[in-house]
Every structure is written in structure tokens, then in C-alpha cells.
């Protein structure tokens, strides 16, 4: 009897140790194939939702900033294809100019990407796409973890004629086709065609579509898929989506498109629904030419476990438990890559600058005080009578030392109010030249009327 009890005790102990070992493997950021993990539907607890995630496909995401060997290599590379893409040391990149962006009219203003000129190329690395699991099963329902591009609907008719629908389902490579850029032929075969229904107030506007990739409808922003509150609907954007024209707040949170059109009972078009940067939905809609974030959704055959990988979990409260993708993953086929093989590191941009105060300091003079950034090389200050910092009304000055945090601006126009913003920069040496890497603009501060 004692012997049996001992054997049972040893068995329980071994089971516990084995289970603990599995927990440590998944929880420590180890590389896990999706077949070894049982994926779960979203778990809602109060205002917080936790989603299981997978890696599937790859797309341009992180920008390669000036100041490292990879940037120099991309600048000097001569093998760029007709889609402005290249594979360097096994890693795929896409380059953009200002004219390629969906929208760049607000470039450099608060919350928007800064295209300093029209000639300079900006480089973005292809990386695995992280998808949140909205519903498990053989027909697994997924949504992109982040807004991975910025587009306009253009059409004012319905989803069937939307430019975003055409882009998402186009098999063309390059900027004009998502499915053709993000997935290999084998991966595309795992994406299931969905009968997409959208019920509008006017019956003749209701056109069902057969899509592999599409956008959510307002009715799908429900607790079943984890969208239980505004905080659960918030989404961040990638560097690439920012460069393409989406606005984001200081935390990188942006608005993102839905597919439902706002059509009145009289048949009038009022706009297209979206989720705002605060997570608001249901009453938020924009004009069709608005440049807004895109979070694709799709259904895939979950039995194709060799084509996707477990990516851990994300929660709406900001908690991320990420599981790395295996180095021998299938996402690297056809030059789609994980980005893990790139040993060069980009220079991190300085954090967003802050203005402490803007005050009058004598006749036609302002004194600007900013918060010191100990990691910055210096600061650029812009002041303007234009709220949008239009070029002819805007001037810039630099503080070239990290510790100098005040600047007095003289000879201003009497009777005018001035708008002031600042950004930090780092000086980075590249060969024999020095490049400035800028952070984001601070919040704009308006002065009192200059005497």
C-alpha cells in the first residue's frame, strides 16, 4: 500500500514538473510551432480582452533609420526591382518616397509622419505579420494586430467597389497588392474565400462579395470577438502605415477603417464607418478619401499548421507575451522573411519632446523652455503664426547642446500669437558623414499675443 502511494506521489510530481516545463517554454519567449499549442477564442474579463496570436505572412513594417550599416547598404544597393523592393542578406525591404504615400499633405504636423523632402528614399523591413485570433476552429478568423497600411476607400457606393477591397485582394506584388506582397502562393492557398455580407439601409446598395481578405463590419465589433469596450478596439500602427499617411497619437494609436458605408434611408451617402484612435465605433465615420489605418481580416485553414506559428498573447491593457518565430520558419519562402536574420540594428529615434512653457519675455520676444532629453544630441524648435506650420510662416532654430533647454526668440510680430513645437534629435555618424535622427514633434503650444 505504501509502495502504491509512493508511486502515485512520484507520478503526480513528474506530471507537475512536466506541466511546469511546458509553461516555462511558452511563457519565456521560446519558439513554438502552432501545432503544439491549443489556440483559444478571445478571453474577456471586465474591460480587458486577451487574444491568442499567430505569425502568418510578412509585410513591410519597421523603418530602417539613418545611422547604421544596413541603411548605408540600402542606399548604395543597385538591385532594386520594379516594385522598389530588394532582398539583402536574406532580408527583404521596401523603399518609399513621399509621392508614394497615400497622403502626405499633413507631413510633419503633429501626429503625422515627417517626409522632409520628395527625393529621399525611406526604407522598411519585411517582418512577420502578427494576427489576433478572433475565432478558433477549422475556419480560423483573424485580424491584424496592428494597422499595417494606410489607404482610402475612394468609392462612395459600397464595399464591393472600395479601393481598399481591390488592394487587399490583389495578387500584384509591391505597394498595389496586399495578398500578393504578404503571402507566398502556398500561404495564399490556406486563406479561405469568405462570402462577405454587408446590410445597408437601402437594399439596392447591398452587394455580397467573395473575398479572401476584407475589413470588419460594425456588427462584428462585438464581445464574441473580444471587442467589449472602447479600450479593446484601440490599435497601434506600424512605421510603414505611419509613413503611408495615418495619423496617430503620442502612443502610436490610430484610427482604422471598417467596411460599412453610412447610407441614409433616402439613399444618401454620408461617409464610411471607422474605429477612432480612442476606440470609439458605431457613430464614427469619415469621408471616403480619408487616409486611415487598415487592419485586414481573413479566415484560414487551421489544419495548415506548417504555414503559421504561435505568437503568444496580447491584451487590451497593453500586456504582450510574445513568442518568437522559429528561425527555420516557412514565412521566409519567396523572399518573405522574419527579419530575424538581420544582425544590424537601427538607431532608435529620440523620444517625443515636451515643451514646459512658452512665455512673453519683453517686447516682441518669447522665451521657450523645453524638458531636457538626456539621450538627445540637441533640439529643433519651430515657431509659426500658422497653426498648421505652413512653410512661409514658419521658422526653425536649433539648440545644439543637450543641456541647453531654453531659447529666446526676438523680433516677432506685435499683436500676433505664435504656435511652438519642438523635437529632439540624435547625431549619428555614418562613415565620414553625420546624420541627424529626429524624434516626434511635441504637442503644439500657443503663446499669448506678442506685445
C-alpha positions as CSV (number, residue, x, y, z in Angstrom):
1,X,0.0,0.0,0.0
2,X,2.8,2.3,0.9
3,X,4.6,1.4,-2.3
4,X,1.5,2.3,-4.4
5,X,1.1,5.6,-2.6
6,X,4.7,6.4,-3.3
7,X,4.4,5.6,-7.0
8,X,1.3,7.8,-7.2
9,X,3.1,10.6,-5.5
10,X,6.1,10.3,-7.9
11,X,3.7,10.3,-10.8
12,X,1.9,13.4,-9.7
13,X,5.2,15.2,-9.1
14,X,6.5,14.2,-12.5
15,X,3.3,15.4,-14.1
16,X,3.6,18.8,-12.3
17,X,7.2,19.2,-13.4
18,X,6.3,18.4,-17.0
19,X,3.4,20.9,-17.0
20,X,5.6,23.5,-15.4
21,X,8.2,22.9,-18.1
22,X,5.6,23.4,-20.8
23,X,4.5,26.6,-19.1
24,X,8.1,27.9,-19.0
25,X,8.7,27.1,-22.6
26,X,5.7,29.0,-23.9
27,X,6.0,31.9,-21.4
28,X,9.7,32.6,-21.8
29,X,9.5,33.7,-25.4
30,X,10.7,30.4,-26.9
31,X,9.9,29.4,-30.4
32,X,6.7,27.3,-30.6
33,X,5.0,25.7,-33.6
34,X,1.3,26.4,-33.7
35,X,0.5,22.6,-33.8
36,X,1.9,22.3,-30.3
37,X,-0.4,24.9,-28.8
38,X,-4.2,24.8,-28.5
39,X,-5.4,28.2,-29.6
40,X,-8.2,29.8,-27.7
41,X,-11.1,32.2,-28.5
42,X,-10.7,35.8,-27.0
43,X,-11.0,35.9,-23.2
44,X,-12.9,38.9,-21.9
45,X,-12.5,39.9,-18.3
46,X,-14.3,43.2,-17.5
47,X,-12.8,45.9,-19.8
48,X,-9.8,43.7,-20.7
49,X,-9.6,41.2,-23.5
50,X,-6.8,38.8,-24.2
51,X,-6.3,37.3,-27.7
52,X,-4.1,34.4,-28.7
53,X,-1.9,35.3,-31.7
54,X,-0.2,33.7,-34.6
55,X,2.5,34.7,-37.1
56,X,1.4,34.4,-40.7
57,X,2.8,36.1,-43.8
58,X,5.1,39.1,-43.8
59,X,4.9,42.8,-44.8
60,X,7.0,46.0,-44.6
61,X,6.7,47.3,-41.0
62,X,9.8,48.7,-39.2
63,X,11.7,51.6,-40.7
64,X,15.4,51.4,-41.1
65,X,16.7,54.7,-39.8
66,X,19.9,56.5,-40.8
67,X,23.0,55.7,-38.8
68,X,23.7,52.0,-39.3
69,X,25.3,49.8,-41.9
70,X,22.0,48.4,-43.2
71,X,20.8,51.9,-44.1
72,X,24.0,52.6,-45.9
73,X,23.8,49.3,-47.8
74,X,20.2,50.0,-48.8
75,X,21.2,53.5,-50.1
76,X,24.0,52.1,-52.2
77,X,22.2,49.0,-53.4
78,X,21.6,48.7,-57.2
79,X,19.4,45.7,-57.3
80,X,16.0,47.3,-56.5
81,X,13.2,45.8,-58.6
82,X,10.3,47.5,-60.4
83,X,8.3,47.3,-57.1
84,X,11.1,49.2,-55.2
85,X,11.9,46.0,-53.2
86,X,15.2,44.2,-52.6
87,X,16.5,41.3,-50.7
88,X,19.7,42.0,-48.8
89,X,21.5,39.3,-46.8
90,X,18.3,37.2,-46.8
91,X,16.1,40.0,-45.6
92,X,13.5,41.8,-47.8
93,X,13.0,45.5,-47.8
94,X,10.7,48.0,-49.5
95,X,11.5,51.7,-50.1
96,X,9.2,54.7,-50.3
97,X,9.3,58.3,-51.4
98,X,6.9,61.0,-50.3
99,X,4.9,60.7,-53.5
100,X,4.2,57.0,-52.8
101,X,2.3,57.8,-49.6
102,X,-1.5,57.5,-49.7
103,X,-1.5,61.0,-48.1
104,X,1.4,63.3,-47.2
105,X,-0.4,66.7,-47.2
106,X,0.0,67.0,-43.4
107,X,3.6,65.7,-43.3
108,X,5.5,66.9,-40.3
109,X,2.4,68.2,-38.4
110,X,1.6,66.8,-35.0
111,X,0.7,63.1,-35.2
112,X,1.8,62.6,-38.8
113,X,4.9,61.1,-40.4
114,X,7.6,63.6,-41.4
115,X,8.6,63.5,-45.1
116,X,11.3,66.1,-45.1
117,X,11.5,66.2,-48.9
118,X,10.3,64.5,-52.0
119,X,13.6,63.0,-53.1
120,X,14.9,60.9,-50.2
121,X,14.1,57.2,-50.0
122,X,12.9,55.7,-46.8
123,X,13.4,52.0,-46.1
124,X,11.1,49.5,-44.4
125,X,11.9,45.9,-43.4
126,X,9.6,43.0,-44.2
127,X,8.6,41.3,-40.9
128,X,6.2,38.5,-39.9
129,X,2.6,39.8,-39.5
130,X,1.1,39.1,-36.1
131,X,-2.6,38.2,-36.2
132,X,-5.1,38.1,-33.3
133,X,-7.3,35.0,-33.3
134,X,-11.0,36.2,-33.2
135,X,-12.4,32.7,-33.5
136,X,-10.8,29.3,-33.5
137,X,-11.9,26.1,-35.4
138,X,-11.1,24.7,-38.8
139,X,-12.1,28.1,-40.3
140,X,-9.9,30.3,-38.1
141,X,-10.9,34.0,-38.1
142,X,-8.0,36.5,-37.8
143,X,-7.4,40.3,-37.6
144,X,-4.1,42.0,-37.9
145,X,-2.7,43.0,-34.5
146,X,-1.8,46.5,-35.9
147,X,-2.8,48.8,-38.7
148,X,-0.3,47.6,-41.2
149,X,-1.0,50.1,-44.1
150,X,-2.9,53.3,-44.8
151,X,-5.5,53.5,-47.6
152,X,-8.6,55.3,-48.8
153,X,-11.9,53.7,-49.7
154,X,-12.4,56.2,-52.6
155,X,-15.7,54.7,-53.7
156,X,-18.9,56.3,-52.2
157,X,-21.1,53.3,-53.4
158,X,-20.4,50.3,-51.2
159,X,-17.7,47.8,-50.1
160,X,-17.8,45.9,-53.5
161,X,-16.3,49.0,-55.2
162,X,-13.9,50.1,-52.5
163,X,-10.3,50.7,-53.4
164,X,-9.3,49.0,-50.2
165,X,-11.1,45.8,-51.2
166,X,-9.2,45.8,-54.5
167,X,-5.9,46.4,-52.8
168,X,-6.4,43.7,-50.1
169,X,-7.3,41.0,-52.7
170,X,-4.9,41.9,-55.4
171,X,-2.2,39.3,-56.2
172,X,0.1,42.0,-57.6
173,X,3.4,42.4,-55.9
174,X,4.5,45.7,-54.4
175,X,2.5,48.6,-53.0
176,X,-0.6,47.9,-55.1
177,X,-1.4,44.4,-53.8
178,X,-1.6,43.2,-50.2
179,X,-2.2,39.4,-50.7
180,X,0.4,39.3,-53.4
181,X,3.0,41.1,-51.3
182,X,2.3,39.5,-47.9
183,X,1.9,35.8,-48.7
184,X,3.5,33.1,-50.8
185,X,1.4,31.0,-53.2
186,X,1.2,28.2,-50.6
187,X,0.1,30.6,-47.9
188,X,-2.5,32.2,-50.2
189,X,-4.0,28.7,-50.7
190,X,-4.5,28.4,-46.9
191,X,-6.6,31.7,-46.9
192,X,-10.3,30.8,-47.4
193,X,-12.7,32.7,-49.6
194,X,-15.5,34.3,-47.5
195,X,-19.0,35.3,-48.5
196,X,-18.8,38.9,-47.2
197,X,-22.3,40.3,-46.4
198,X,-22.9,44.0,-45.6
199,X,-26.5,45.0,-44.9
200,X,-27.2,48.7,-45.5
201,X,-30.3,50.8,-45.0
202,X,-31.0,50.8,-48.8
203,X,-31.5,47.3,-50.2
204,X,-30.0,48.1,-53.7
205,X,-26.7,49.1,-52.1
206,X,-26.4,45.6,-50.5
207,X,-23.9,43.6,-52.7
208,X,-22.4,40.4,-51.3
209,X,-18.7,39.8,-52.2
210,X,-16.4,36.8,-52.3
211,X,-13.2,37.9,-50.6
212,X,-10.1,36.3,-49.2
213,X,-9.2,39.4,-47.2
214,X,-11.6,42.1,-46.1
215,X,-12.4,44.5,-43.3
216,X,-14.7,44.2,-40.2
217,X,-18.2,45.4,-40.2
218,X,-19.6,47.5,-37.3
219,X,-21.8,44.5,-36.2
220,X,-18.6,42.4,-35.9
221,X,-17.2,44.7,-33.2
222,X,-18.7,42.6,-30.5
223,X,-17.7,40.8,-27.3
224,X,-17.6,37.4,-29.1
225,X,-14.5,38.6,-30.9
226,X,-13.2,40.5,-27.8
227,X,-14.3,44.0,-28.7
228,X,-16.2,44.6,-25.5
229,X,-15.3,48.3,-24.9
230,X,-13.5,51.2,-26.4
231,X,-10.2,50.1,-24.9
232,X,-10.4,46.7,-26.6
233,X,-10.9,48.3,-30.1
234,X,-7.8,50.5,-29.9
235,X,-5.0,49.7,-32.3
236,X,-1.5,50.8,-32.9
237,X,0.1,51.3,-36.3
238,X,3.4,50.2,-37.9
239,X,6.1,52.5,-39.1
240,X,5.1,51.7,-42.6
241,X,1.4,52.6,-42.0
242,X,2.5,55.9,-40.5
243,X,4.7,56.7,-43.5
244,X,1.7,56.0,-45.8
245,X,-0.3,58.7,-44.1
246,X,-2.2,57.6,-41.0
247,X,-2.4,60.0,-38.0
248,X,-1.6,58.6,-34.6
249,X,-1.4,59.9,-31.1
250,X,1.8,60.1,-29.0
251,X,1.4,56.4,-28.0
252,X,1.1,55.3,-31.7
253,X,-2.6,54.6,-31.5
254,X,-4.5,55.3,-34.7
255,X,-8.0,55.1,-36.3
256,X,-8.8,52.2,-38.6
257,X,-11.3,51.5,-41.4
258,X,-14.4,49.3,-41.3
259,X,-16.2,48.2,-44.4
260,X,-19.8,49.5,-43.6
261,X,-21.0,52.6,-45.5
262,X,-23.1,55.2,-43.9
263,X,-26.2,55.3,-46.2
264,X,-29.4,57.0,-45.1
265,X,-32.9,55.7,-45.7
266,X,-33.2,58.2,-48.6
267,X,-30.1,56.6,-50.2
268,X,-27.7,59.5,-49.4
269,X,-24.1,58.7,-48.7
270,X,-22.7,60.3,-45.5
271,X,-19.3,58.5,-45.1
272,X,-17.8,55.2,-44.1
273,X,-17.5,53.8,-40.6
274,X,-14.2,53.5,-38.8
275,X,-12.8,52.9,-35.3
276,X,-11.3,56.1,-33.9
277,X,-8.0,56.4,-32.1
278,X,-9.9,56.3,-28.8
279,X,-11.6,53.1,-29.7
280,X,-15.0,54.7,-30.4
281,X,-17.1,53.0,-33.0
282,X,-20.7,52.9,-34.3
283,X,-21.1,56.6,-34.7
284,X,-17.6,57.3,-36.2
285,X,-17.4,57.8,-39.9
286,X,-15.1,59.5,-42.3
287,X,-15.2,60.7,-45.9
288,X,-14.0,58.0,-48.5
289,X,-10.8,59.9,-49.3
290,X,-9.7,60.0,-45.7
291,X,-6.3,58.3,-45.2
292,X,-6.9,55.8,-42.4
293,X,-5.3,52.7,-41.0
294,X,-6.1,49.2,-42.4
295,X,-6.4,46.1,-40.2
296,X,-7.2,43.2,-42.6
297,X,-9.3,40.3,-41.5
298,X,-9.4,36.8,-43.0
299,X,-10.2,33.1,-42.4
300,X,-7.6,30.5,-42.8
301,X,-7.5,26.7,-42.8
302,X,-6.2,26.0,-39.3
303,X,-5.0,22.5,-40.3
304,X,-2.2,24.1,-42.3
305,X,0.0,24.3,-39.2
306,X,3.2,24.2,-41.2
307,X,2.4,27.7,-42.5
308,X,1.8,29.7,-39.3
309,X,3.3,29.9,-35.9
310,X,2.1,30.6,-32.4
311,X,2.9,34.2,-31.4
312,X,1.8,34.4,-27.8
313,X,-0.9,36.7,-26.5
314,X,-1.8,40.4,-26.5
315,X,-4.2,42.1,-24.1
316,X,-6.1,45.3,-24.5
317,X,-4.5,46.6,-21.3
318,X,-1.1,46.7,-23.1
319,X,0.3,43.4,-21.8
320,X,2.2,41.4,-24.5
321,X,3.5,37.9,-24.1
322,X,5.3,37.4,-27.4
323,X,6.6,34.1,-28.6
324,X,9.4,34.4,-31.2
325,X,9.1,32.8,-34.6
326,X,11.4,29.9,-35.4
327,X,14.5,30.8,-37.4
328,X,13.6,28.0,-39.9
329,X,10.1,29.2,-40.5
330,X,8.2,28.9,-43.8
331,X,7.4,32.6,-43.8
332,X,10.8,33.2,-45.4
333,X,9.7,31.5,-48.6
334,X,9.7,33.6,-51.8
335,X,11.7,36.3,-50.0
336,X,9.1,36.8,-47.3
337,X,11.2,36.9,-44.2
338,X,11.1,37.0,-40.5
339,X,13.6,39.8,-40.1
340,X,15.5,37.7,-37.5
341,X,18.5,37.2,-39.8
342,X,19.4,40.9,-39.9
343,X,22.1,41.4,-37.4
344,X,22.4,45.2,-37.9
345,X,20.5,47.4,-35.5
346,X,18.7,50.6,-36.4
347,X,19.3,53.8,-34.5
348,X,16.4,54.4,-32.2
349,X,14.8,57.8,-32.7
350,X,14.7,60.1,-29.6
351,X,11.5,60.0,-27.6
352,X,8.8,62.6,-28.1
353,X,9.9,66.0,-26.9
354,X,7.9,68.2,-24.4
355,X,7.5,71.9,-24.0
356,X,7.4,73.1,-20.4
357,X,6.3,76.6,-21.1
358,X,6.1,79.4,-23.7
359,X,6.0,82.9,-22.1
360,X,6.3,86.5,-23.2
361,X,9.7,88.0,-22.4
362,X,9.8,91.7,-23.2
363,X,8.7,93.5,-26.4
364,X,8.3,91.2,-29.5
365,X,10.0,88.4,-27.6
366,X,9.1,84.9,-26.5
367,X,11.0,82.6,-24.1
368,X,10.6,78.9,-24.8
369,X,11.5,76.3,-22.2
370,X,11.6,72.6,-23.0
371,X,12.1,69.4,-21.0
372,X,15.6,68.0,-21.2
373,X,16.1,64.7,-23.0
374,X,19.4,63.2,-21.6
375,X,19.7,60.9,-24.6
376,X,19.3,63.6,-27.3
377,X,22.2,65.5,-29.0
378,X,20.1,68.6,-29.4
379,X,16.7,70.1,-30.2
380,X,14.9,71.7,-33.1
381,X,12.3,74.4,-32.3
382,X,9.7,75.6,-34.8
383,X,7.6,78.7,-34.3
384,X,4.9,80.0,-36.6
385,X,1.8,82.2,-36.9
386,X,0.2,79.3,-38.7
387,X,-1.4,76.6,-36.7
388,X,-0.5,74.1,-39.4
389,X,3.1,75.4,-39.6
390,X,2.9,76.4,-43.2
391,X,6.3,77.0,-44.7
392,X,6.1,80.7,-45.4
393,X,5.0,81.5,-41.9
394,X,7.3,79.1,-40.0
395,X,10.9,79.5,-38.8
396,X,13.2,77.0,-37.1
397,X,16.1,77.3,-34.7
398,X,18.3,74.6,-33.1
399,X,19.6,74.1,-29.6
400,X,22.9,72.3,-30.3
401,X,23.6,71.1,-26.7
402,X,21.7,68.5,-24.7
403,X,21.7,70.6,-21.5
404,X,20.5,73.9,-23.1
405,X,16.7,73.8,-22.7
406,X,15.7,77.5,-23.1
407,X,15.6,79.7,-26.2
408,X,14.7,83.3,-26.5
409,X,13.1,84.3,-29.9
410,X,13.2,88.0,-30.8
411,X,11.9,90.4,-33.4
412,X,8.5,88.7,-33.6
413,X,5.4,90.4,-35.0
414,X,3.5,92.5,-32.5
415,X,-0.2,91.6,-32.0
416,X,0.3,88.0,-33.2
417,X,0.0,84.7,-31.4
418,X,2.6,82.1,-32.1
419,X,2.4,78.3,-32.3
420,X,5.5,76.5,-31.0
421,X,6.7,72.9,-31.2
422,X,9.9,71.1,-30.6
423,X,11.6,67.7,-31.4
424,X,14.8,66.1,-30.2
425,X,17.5,64.8,-32.5
426,X,20.5,62.4,-32.2
427,X,23.6,62.9,-34.2
428,X,24.7,59.6,-35.8
429,X,28.0,59.1,-37.6
430,X,27.8,57.1,-40.9
431,X,31.2,56.7,-42.4
432,X,32.6,60.2,-42.9
433,X,29.2,62.0,-42.5
434,X,27.0,62.8,-39.6
435,X,23.2,62.3,-39.9
436,X,20.5,63.7,-37.6
437,X,17.8,61.2,-36.4
438,X,14.7,63.1,-35.3
439,X,12.1,62.1,-32.8
440,X,8.4,63.1,-33.0
441,X,7.2,66.6,-32.7
442,X,5.9,67.7,-29.3
443,X,2.4,68.9,-28.7
444,X,1.9,72.4,-30.1
445,X,1.8,75.2,-27.6
446,X,0.1,78.5,-28.4
447,X,1.6,81.7,-27.0
448,X,-0.2,84.8,-25.7
449,X,-0.4,87.7,-28.1
450,X,3.0,89.2,-28.6
451,X,3.4,92.8,-27.3
